[in-house]
Amino acid sequence: VAAIYYVTFEDRLLGIAQGAGIIGNVSIIQNVGGVTTKGLELAGTYEFTDEWSLFGSYSYNDSTYDDDVRNSLGVVVQATGGKAVVNAPEHLFKADLSYDNGSLYGKLSAAYTGDRFFSYVESPNAIADGYTVVDLSGGYRFSGNEFLDGLEVQLNVSNLMDEEFISTVGTNGFGTGDRQTLMVGSPRQVFATIRKSF
């Protein structure tokens, strides 16, 4: 599957940070004019056998602000014209390798998120670095008698490699610095599940 897009967005609203949110400074919503977005998306699945399959997807996104942010007097508040849209990585990639024979199943997944700006002015000090997170899951479906039918055990490991990364930006709006706007991603986590359907 492939898709190419070109989008022009008018009257885009942005939250502009007025200070540290932890002390009660709320962001102000302001109209920043237009945003132009163009990009490409690709996705596909290949089945090696009845049990094995590979899925992959890729996204390229180029989003920029068309105008500077100005106040009612025409004074530039944020020089956003021509700058990259905050929290909009250019590159996203995901791959899944899956196995399922009806009883035993598993999946190894990797997801890459590219660099993101968390400043309206593309400050080199306001970039959330790209990261790759690997997840692993597997399980077994039992069968053979009334008790075992519908019984399933599963183990999930998220962030298998224990990657340290910034998962969320903009929690306190955006500005020219970080303004406590970054949140770290979850460390490695392991979940075990036993389920029984009737």
C-alpha positions as CSV (number, residue, x, y, z in Angstrom):
1,V,0.0,0.0,0.0
2,A,1.3,3.5,-0.9
3,A,-0.1,7.0,-0.4
4,I,1.2,10.4,-1.2
5,Y,-0.4,13.5,0.4
6,Y,-0.2,17.3,0.2
7,V,-2.3,19.2,2.7
8,T,-2.8,22.9,3.4
9,F,-4.2,23.7,6.8
10,E,-5.6,27.2,7.5
11,D,-6.1,28.9,10.8
12,R,-3.9,26.5,12.8
13,L,-4.1,26.9,16.6
14,L,-1.0,26.6,18.8
15,G,-0.5,26.5,22.5
16,I,2.2,29.0,23.4
17,A,3.8,28.4,26.8
18,Q,3.8,31.5,29.2
19,G,6.1,29.9,31.7
20,A,6.6,26.8,33.8
21,G,3.3,24.9,34.0
22,I,4.2,23.5,37.4
23,I,3.6,26.9,39.0
24,G,0.3,27.5,37.2
25,N,1.3,29.2,34.0
26,V,-1.1,27.9,31.4
27,S,-0.5,28.0,27.7
28,I,-2.3,30.6,25.5
29,I,-4.0,29.4,22.4
30,Q,-3.2,31.5,19.4
31,N,-3.9,31.4,15.6
32,V,-0.7,30.9,13.7
33,G,-2.0,30.9,10.2
34,G,-1.4,28.1,7.7
35,V,0.5,24.9,7.8
36,T,1.6,23.0,4.7
37,T,2.1,19.2,5.0
38,K,3.4,16.8,2.4
39,G,4.6,13.3,2.7
40,L,4.6,9.6,1.8
41,E,3.3,6.5,3.5
42,L,4.2,2.9,2.6
43,A,3.0,-0.4,4.2
44,G,3.1,-4.0,3.3
45,T,2.9,-7.6,4.6
46,Y,4.8,-10.6,3.3
47,E,3.9,-14.1,4.4
48,F,6.9,-16.5,4.2
49,T,4.8,-19.5,5.2
50,D,1.4,-20.2,6.8
51,E,3.1,-19.5,10.2
52,W,5.6,-16.7,9.5
53,S,4.8,-13.2,8.3
54,L,6.6,-9.9,8.1
55,F,4.9,-6.5,8.3
56,G,6.6,-3.1,7.6
57,S,5.5,0.5,7.3
58,Y,7.3,3.7,6.6
59,S,6.1,7.4,6.8
60,Y,7.9,10.5,5.5
61,N,6.3,13.8,6.7
62,D,7.4,17.3,5.9
63,S,5.3,19.9,7.8
64,T,6.1,23.6,8.0
65,Y,4.4,26.7,9.3
66,D,3.5,29.2,6.6
67,D,3.4,32.3,8.7
68,D,4.9,34.0,11.7
69,V,2.8,34.4,14.9
70,R,1.8,38.0,15.4
71,N,-0.1,39.8,18.1
72,S,-2.9,42.3,17.5
73,L,-0.4,45.1,16.9
74,G,1.4,43.1,14.1
75,V,4.4,42.4,16.2
76,V,6.0,39.0,15.7
77,V,5.5,36.8,18.8
78,Q,7.0,33.6,17.4
79,A,9.0,33.6,14.1
80,T,7.5,30.3,12.9
81,G,7.2,31.1,9.2
82,G,9.0,28.4,7.2
83,K,9.9,26.4,10.4
84,A,9.2,22.8,11.0
85,V,6.0,21.9,12.9
86,V,6.7,21.0,16.5
87,N,6.4,17.3,17.5
88,A,6.2,16.2,13.9
89,P,9.0,13.7,13.1
90,E,10.0,13.4,9.4
91,H,10.5,9.7,9.6
92,L,8.5,6.9,11.2
93,F,9.2,3.2,10.7
94,K,7.7,0.0,12.1
95,A,8.4,-3.7,11.5
96,D,6.8,-6.8,12.9
97,L,8.0,-10.4,12.6
98,S,5.2,-12.7,13.6
99,Y,4.8,-16.5,14.1
100,D,1.5,-18.3,14.7
101,N,0.9,-22.0,14.2
102,G,-2.5,-22.0,15.9
103,S,-1.2,-22.9,19.3
104,L,2.2,-21.3,19.7
105,Y,2.5,-17.6,18.7
106,G,4.9,-14.7,19.0
107,K,5.8,-11.3,17.6
108,L,8.9,-9.2,17.6
109,S,8.3,-5.6,16.8
110,A,10.5,-2.6,16.3
111,A,9.3,1.0,15.9
112,Y,11.5,4.0,15.0
113,T,10.5,7.7,15.6
114,G,12.7,10.4,14.1
115,D,13.9,13.6,15.7
116,R,11.3,16.1,16.7
117,F,11.5,19.8,17.5
118,F,9.8,21.1,20.7
119,S,10.5,24.7,19.9
120,Y,8.7,26.8,17.4
121,V,12.0,28.4,16.2
122,E,13.8,25.1,15.4
123,S,16.4,25.7,18.1
124,P,19.2,23.2,18.0
125,N,18.9,22.9,21.8
126,A,15.2,21.9,21.5
127,I,15.3,18.6,19.6
128,A,14.0,15.4,21.0
129,D,16.3,12.7,19.6
130,G,15.0,9.9,17.5
131,Y,14.6,6.5,19.1
132,T,13.8,2.9,18.4
133,V,11.7,0.7,20.8
134,V,11.6,-3.1,20.5
135,D,8.7,-5.1,21.9
136,L,8.4,-8.9,22.2
137,S,5.3,-11.0,22.9
138,G,4.6,-14.7,22.8
139,G,2.0,-17.1,24.1
140,Y,0.4,-20.5,23.9
141,R,-3.2,-21.6,23.3
142,F,-4.1,-24.8,25.0
143,S,-6.5,-27.4,23.7
144,G,-7.4,-31.1,24.1
145,N,-10.1,-31.3,26.8
146,E,-12.9,-29.2,28.3
147,F,-10.6,-27.6,30.9
148,L,-7.8,-26.7,28.4
149,D,-10.0,-25.5,25.6
150,G,-10.0,-21.7,25.6
151,L,-7.0,-21.5,28.1
152,E,-4.2,-19.2,27.0
153,V,-1.0,-17.9,28.5
154,Q,0.9,-14.9,27.2
155,L,4.1,-12.9,28.0
156,N,4.7,-9.4,26.8
157,V,7.9,-7.4,27.1
158,S,7.7,-3.8,26.2
159,N,10.9,-1.8,25.5
160,L,12.9,-5.0,25.4
161,M,16.2,-3.2,25.0
162,D,15.4,-0.8,27.9
163,E,15.8,2.2,25.6
164,E,15.9,5.6,27.2
165,F,13.9,8.2,25.2
166,I,11.6,11.1,25.3
167,S,8.1,9.9,24.5
168,T,6.0,13.0,24.8
169,V,6.7,16.7,24.1
170,G,4.4,19.7,24.5
171,T,2.8,18.8,27.8
172,N,3.2,22.4,28.9
173,G,2.8,24.0,25.4
174,F,5.7,25.1,23.3
175,G,8.0,28.1,23.2
176,T,11.7,28.7,22.6
177,G,13.0,26.4,25.4
178,D,12.0,23.2,27.1
179,R,9.7,24.8,29.8
180,Q,9.2,21.4,31.5
181,T,7.6,20.1,28.3
182,L,9.3,16.7,28.0
183,M,8.2,13.3,29.4
184,V,10.4,10.2,29.4
185,G,9.3,6.9,27.9
186,S,8.5,3.9,30.0
187,P,11.5,1.6,30.8
188,R,11.4,-2.2,30.1
189,Q,8.2,-3.8,31.4
190,V,7.2,-7.4,31.6
191,F,3.5,-8.6,31.7
192,A,2.2,-12.1,32.1
193,T,-1.4,-12.9,31.3
194,I,-3.5,-16.1,31.8
195,R,-6.9,-16.0,30.2
196,K,-9.7,-18.5,29.9
197,S,-12.6,-18.2,27.4
198,F,-15.9,-20.1,27.8
